[in-house]
Amino acid sequence: MQRVTRDDVTKAIGPVDEVTIAKIIGTGATADELAEAQAWIVNDEPLMNDGRPLASGRVRELIDILAEFESSEDEDGKAGSPTDGQI
């Protein structure tokens, strides 16, 4: 299996900063492992209910990176938007 490339990362998760791309590529993961990490991020319950063991190794690293990326993206989106209908 081939290691994930910059193109694989941007196709899988969309526009992302260079640091996050470098972190993902630096794990040495494959495109299949990136897809598995995304599946865990989206909804881990079906995977656990299917009897799959918790993610480990490179997939676990990818989950941590993706979760960090998503949380920073959420913070950026909240910073400039009004809350509770207040302007």
Backbone hydrogen bonds, N-H to C=O, Kabsch-Sander energy under -0.5 kcal/mol:
donor,donor_aa,acceptor,acceptor_aa,energy
4,V,29,A,-3.4
9,V,5,T,-2.2
10,T,6,R,-2.4
11,K,7,D,-2.2
12,A,8,D,-2.1
13,I,9,V,-2.8
14,G,10,T,-1.5
21,I,17,D,-2.0
22,A,18,E,-2.6
23,K,19,V,-2.4
24,I,20,T,-2.5
25,I,21,I,-2.7
26,G,22,A,-2.5
27,T,23,K,-0.7
27,T,24,I,-1.0
28,G,25,I,-1.7
29,A,24,I,-0.7
31,A,2,Q,-0.7
34,L,30,T,-2.0
35,A,31,A,-2.3
36,E,32,D,-2.2
37,A,33,E,-2.4
38,Q,34,L,-2.2
39,A,35,A,-2.0
40,W,36,E,-2.0
41,I,37,A,-2.2
42,V,38,Q,-2.6
43,N,39,A,-2.0
47,L,43,N,-0.5
48,M,44,D,-2.3
49,N,45,E,-3.2
50,D,46,P,-1.4
51,G,48,M,-1.7
52,R,47,L,-2.0
59,V,56,S,-1.0
60,R,56,S,-0.6
61,E,57,G,-1.9
62,L,58,R,-2.6
63,I,59,V,-2.4
64,D,60,R,-2.2
65,I,61,E,-2.2
66,L,62,L,-3.1
67,A,63,I,-2.7
68,E,64,D,-2.0
69,F,65,I,-2.4
70,E,66,L,-2.7
71,S,67,A,-2.3
72,S,68,E,-2.0
73,E,69,F,-2.0
74,D,70,E,-2.3
75,E,71,S,-2.1
76,D,72,S,-1.9
77,G,73,E,-1.9
78,K,74,D,-1.9
79,A,75,E,-1.5
80,G,76,D,-0.7
81,S,78,K,-0.9
86,Q,83,T,-2.4
